[in-house]
Amino acid sequence: MKRNRRVKIVATIGPASSSSKVIERLFECGADVFRINMSHTSPEHLRELTDIIRDIEARQGHPVGILADLQGPKLRIGEFEGDEVTLIEGQVFDLVSDDTPGTSRQVHLPHPEIIAAVEPGAALLVNDGKIRLRVKERSKDVVRTVVEVGGALSARKGVNLPDTIVPVSAMTDKDRIDLEAACEVGADWIALSFVQRPEDILEARKLSHGRAALMAKIEKPSALQHLTEILELADGIMVARGDLGVELPLEQVPGRQKQITRAARSLGKPVVVATQMLESMIQSPVPTRAEVSDVATAVFEGADAIMLSAESAVGDYPDEAILMMDKIAREVERDLHYESIIHAQRAEPEATSADAISAAARTVADTLNLAAIVCYTGSGTTGMRASRERPGRPIIALTPNPGTGRRLALVWGLHCVLTRDAQSLEDMVDRACRIAFQEGFADPGQRIIITAGVPLGTPGATNLLRIAFVGEDGAGAL
């Protein structure tokens, strides 16, 4: 199974795509990782979907990643006496601790932590930002606001606080149950919603005990203020543009997307760009030109993965959406300007032998126009370092660990193959050449470059660089 692109595709599973037949078709169309939204998935259904994906993985003979996306704390207003009320610009509207059904003058806010945290002058956004309130004053039980943008408002709509850090954990009781369930079924990545502070990552780290990689979803302005610290603690990052576009002025989102993508790339952490990438394909077999440009921008920036949400979960054309993403990505990666754009952001290697070897492998492979870079990786660190270089040659990541192969399925440019650890240097070269040949990356007579650690099988000890010829039968020779 050889993808003709380096950026990866994440597809969300939902009512339109939860059967084994459809999920396998999505994989064949180009999905590398499947996202399971725990907002709409019970632990029991999570296990069913995981079993389906693992069966498909076995049939296809290629690692497939699973991303369990936790719901996070949902802040919502209470109920109204009728179906809805209408708020008028300039009027006073109170958010109160009293749970009496609301009116056009006030509504219950079942989150005392919000009432305690907001300050006069802060903005409150309700119903995905359609209603904008400005805090006038606050007491123990009431937040008095002035309506800046009015309109119809019904019960249980979400509340966003772009100017306020709410002192609540990024994980609810439901999230803790779902995280444990995801770890038990062997999910490869767990996405944490509404991360505000580095401490949110630490809490999830304690609960996961290293059983899954952690991805921080950046969707709040407060997370941007702590981006460097969050990046250092998380295993990956998602640019969650839905809520980020509610809490930030929309015109700032593209710049923030570039900021997050480049910061993640500089640290060698995988970055996923998500939300509304091909939104019109929920109901249309073709996207808009603006959506095509949006996907292309993420690919040009060197994002590790681009994600489909509702398009594949509830859309009428999930197959077509993945095929369209695949076509856009392949076209961008063939563009004459692609290499210069993506390489302009390349980070300097760290002062370690492993980083130096990875940088050297990229330079040698590009200079000599080698067929592929083959890296032996047990924990995945060597594969991630190779990807960080964004080489112009394909990268084949060889690992004996199924979990490593599945996690690396999300990472830019890595074609993961499960194989036993090499037993000797000769076996290492021969195995790398044969796999490069069998997987369709190298023809007889071409050369590949191999990185590994000696002693063989030692995690994180990348210290070896070899160039090898692929023989007539795929066998290797120095």
N, C-alpha and C positions, 0 to 999 in steps of 0.2 A: 504494500500500500504506500505509494509514493505521491505526496502532494507536490504540485508544481508551484508552490508559493512558500514564503517563509513566515508571514504573519499567520497566526492561528485564528480559528473561528470557534466561538463559544455559542452554543444553541440552548435556549431555555426550553425545558420540557413542560408541557401543559396539556389541557384537554384535547388540543388538536394534534398532539404528538406524544402520547403516553403509551401507545401500544408498541410491542416489540417490532412489528413490521415497519411502522413509521420511523421509530428511532434508528433502526438499521439503515433505512433509506436516507435519513438525514446524515448519518455517518458517511455513507457512500457518496452523498452529494458534497461533502467537505467538512462536516462538523468534527472538530478535534476533541472538544470538551463539552460535556453536557451539564448545564446548570439546573439545579432543582431548587425552586423557590419555596422555602420553608414557610412562608406566609400562607401558602395554600396547600401544604403537604403535611400529612401526619407522619409520625415515625414509622408506622406500619406501611404506608404507601411509599415512603422513602426506601424501605428495604425492598419492596417489590420492584421499584424502578432500578435500584442498584443491581439486583439479580438479573434484570433484563439486560442492562448495559454490560455486565460482566459476561453474560452468555454471548452477546454480540462480539465483545472483545475476543473471546475464545475462538469464535467462528472466523473472524477477520484476521486473527493472528497479529494484532497490533495494539499497543497500549492505548486506552481511552481514558481520559480524565473525567472525574466527577467533581463538580463544584456545588456544595450545599450552601445556599445563601440564607443566612438567618434574618428573621423579620426585624429585629431591633425594637426599641421603644417607640410605640405609636402614640403620639400626643394628639388627643382629640377633644372637641367640645362635647357637651352633653345633649340632651333632648330638648325639643321645643313643644309648646302646647299644640300647634298645628303642624302641617307638613313642612312649612318653611316660613321664614320672615324675610323682609326686605330692609336692608340697611341703607341709609341715605348719607351721602357725603356731608361731613360736618357735624353729624349727630353724635351724642355721647352713647357709648355702648359698654356695658360692664361685664366682666368675666368674674363670676362669683363662686365661692366654695359651697353655697347653698344648692342642693340638688333638685330644687323645685323646677319643673319644666320651664324652659326659657320663653322670652317674648322678644319683641323688636327692641327692647331696652336692655336686656341682659340675658345671659345664658350660663349654665353651670360649666365650670372648668374643673374636671375631676383630677387635677394635678396640682396639689398644694406646692410642689417644688417649683412650678412655674410662677405661681403667685408670690412665692418668697424670693425668686431670683430676678424678676424683671425690674427695671429701673425706669423712671420717667424719661421719655424721649425714645425708648426702645420701640422697634417695630414688631408687630405680630401679624403673621400672614396666615390666612385661613382659606381652606378649600383650594390647595395648590397655588396660593398667591392671588386668587381671584378677588379676595377681600383683604384689604390692607387696613390695619388698625395701628394707631400710635398711642403709646402709654402716656396718659396725662398725670395720673397719680396712683399710688398703691397703698393699701392698708393691709391688715392681717388677713382679711377675707375677701377683698375686692381689688380687682385691677380695673381702674377706670380708663377707658380709651376714647379717642376721637376717631371716627371713621374717615379715612383718607380716600379709600376706594370702596364704594358700596356695591350693592347688588343682592341677589337672592341667596339666602343661606339656609341650609337644612341641617338636620341633626347629624352628629357623629363625624363631622368633617375634621380633617387634620389641621394641626396648628404647627407652624414653623416659626422659629425665633432666631433670625439671622444675627441679631445684635447681642444675644444672651447665651452664655454657657449654662445650661441647665444641669444642676448637680445630681444627675442620675447616671447609673451605669449604662453603657451601650448594650448591655445584655439584660433581658428580662428573665423571669422564671421560665417562660416558654423557650427562650433562646438557650438556656442552660440544658433543658431537656432535649431540645433539638440538636445541640452541639454533641451531647453524649451519644445520641442516636446516630448521628453522622459519623462519629468516630468508630462506633461499634460496627457499622456496616462497611467501613473502609473508605469513606469519602476522602478524596485526595486533597481538596482545598475546601476551606470553610471561610465564607465571606462574612465579615462583621459589619452590620449596618449602623449608620449614624455615629461613627467614631468621632469623638470630640478631642480626646487627649491620649497621650501615650499610655496612660494607665488602663485605658480600655483594652489595649492589645495585651497588656500583662495579665489582666484577669482571664481573658480567653486562653492565654498560654498556659496558665496554671491548670485550667480545666481540661485542656486537650492533651497535656503531657506528651507533646511531640507526635501524637498519632496522626495529625493532619497539618498541612501547611495553612497558614492564616493569611487571609487577604483583607486589608482594610479598605472599606469603601469610603472614598472622599466625597462627601455630599453636604458638608456643613462648613461655613466660613471659619469656625473655630478650629477645625482640622487643618485648614490651610495655614493657620498661625503656628501650628506645631508639626508641619509637614516633615521636616527633617527628622525629628525624633520618632514620629510614627513610621517613617520609612525604615529607619534603623531597626525597629522592633518587629515590623511586619515582614512576612515572607513575600508578599506581593501587594499590589495596589490596584484598585478599580476607580476609574474616573466615572462616578455615578452621576451623570449629568441631569437626571430627573430632578431630584431634590436640590442639587447644587444650583440648577437653573431657577428654582423657586426662591432660594435664600440669597442668591446673588443677582444683581442686575444681569439680564440675559446677555447684554453686550460684553460682559466680562468673562463669560464661560469659555469661549474659544481660547483666550489668552491663558486662563487658568488650566485648561486642558493641556496646553503646551508646557506650562510650568511643571505640572505634575508628571507628565510623560518624561520630560527631560531630567527631572530630579530622580525619578525611578531608574531611568537608564544609566545615569551617572553612578548609581550604587549597584547596578547589576540586578535590580529587583524587577520581576515581571510586572508589566502594567497593562491593564485591560481597559479599553474605551467602550462605554456602554450607554444605552438608552436612546431610543428613537432614531437609531441609525438608518433604518429602512422602514420607518413607521407607516408610510402609505401602503406598504406591501402587506399589511394586515388584511386589507380588502382589495388590493390591486395586484395584478401579476407583474407589474413593472414599477420601479421606484421613480421618484422625481429626480430631476437633474441636481437639485440642491442636496438631496440625500446621497447621491453618488459622489458628489464633491466632498461631503462630510466624511464618508467612509474612506475616500482617497486621502484626505488630509491626515487621518489617523495612521494610515499605512505609510505615508511619506514621513511622518514624525518618528517612525520606528517603534510604534506600539507593539507589544508582544502579541496581543489578541484583540479582536473586535467582536462585539457581542450582539446577538439578537435576543430580544426579550419577548414582547407580545407577538412579534412577527412569526416566531416559531412555536410559541406556546398556545396561542388562541387564533392565529391568523388563518386565512383561507389558503395561503400559498407558502407553507413552510419550506417545501423543497426548493421552490423558485427563489425564495429569499436567500437561502444558503448558496445556491448556485450563483446568484447575482453577486453576493459578497465575494465569492471565490473568483469570479471573473474580474471584478473591480481590482481586487488585490493583485492578481496575476498581471493585469495590465499596468498597474502602477509600478510593480517591481521590474517591469520591462522598460519603463520610461527612461529616456536618456538622462534625465536629471535626478533620478532616484538615488543612485549611488553617491553622488556629490552631496545631496541634501542629507542623507542619513549618516554619511561619514563626517559631516561637518560637526555633528554632535557627539562624536566618539569621545569617551572619557579616557583619560590617561590611566594606564595600568598601575595598580598598587605595587609597592616595593616588596613583592613576594615572588618566589620562584614560580608558583602556579600561575599568577597573573602574567609574568614575563613569558612563560611558555605559551600561554593562550594568545598573547599579543604576537609573539613570534610566529605561531602557527598560522594566524591570519595573514601576516605579512608575506610569509613564504608561499602560502597557498595562492594568494592573489598575484604575487610577482611571477610565480612559475606556472600560473594557470592550471593548478592541480585539479583533479576531478572532484575531490571531497576532502573534508577534514573529518577524521574519525577520532573520537575521544572516548576512552574508557572512563566510566564514572559510576561509583558505587552509591554515594549519597546524593549525587546530582550536582554537587558544587562545581566540578570540572565542566559539566555540560553548561551550567549557567555562565561560567566564565567565558566559555567559547562563544556563547550567544551574545554576551555583552559586547564583544568585539564587532558584531554585525559584519562578518566577513562576506565577501562576494561569492564564496564557494559554499556548497551544501555542507551541513554539519550532521554527521551520524553519531548519535550517542549510544554507546553500547553499555548495558548494565545488566547485572544478574538479578537485580531487585525489581519485581513488578511494580511496587509502590513508587520507586524512583522514576520508572518509565512513565507511569501515569501522571505524576506531578509535572514532569518535563513536557508532557503533551501540550501544556499551556505556553511553553516558552518559545520565543521567536527562533525560527530556523532549525530547530532540533528535530531530526527524524530518529525516533527512539526504537531500538531493537533490543529485545531481551536475549541474553546469551550468557553462558557460563564465564566465570573469570578465566582469563588466560593463564596457562600453566607455566609458560616460559616466554622469553622474548620472541623466539621463533613462532610459537603458537599465537602470540599477540599479533604479530605482523600477518601471519597467514589468515587468522580469523578475521581481522579487519578488512583485508583485501577480498576475501570470499564474500563477506556480508555486503561490502560496497558493490561488488559485482552482482550478487543475487538480488539486491534491493534496487538495482537499476541506476546506480549513481556513477559507476565507473565501468569502462569497457577494457578488454584486454589490451595491454600496451600503455594504458594511462597510469599516472602516478597519483597516489594519495599521501596525505600527511597524517601521522598518528601521534596522539598525545596520551600519556598514561603515567602512572606512578610506580616507582620502583622502591621497595619491593612491591610486586604485583598484588593488587587487592587491598592496598593500604589506603583507607579513606583520606581524601584531602591532600594527598602527597604527589600531586602532578609535578613531575620533574624530568620527563623524558619526551623527546621529540624525534620522530623517525619519518623518513620519506621512503615509500615502498612502491614497487611496480606491481601492477595486477597482471598475472600471467594468463595464458590462454584459457585455462580452466577456472580462472578466478583465484588461483593460489597466489600467495604473495612472495615477493623476493626483495631484499634490500638493494 
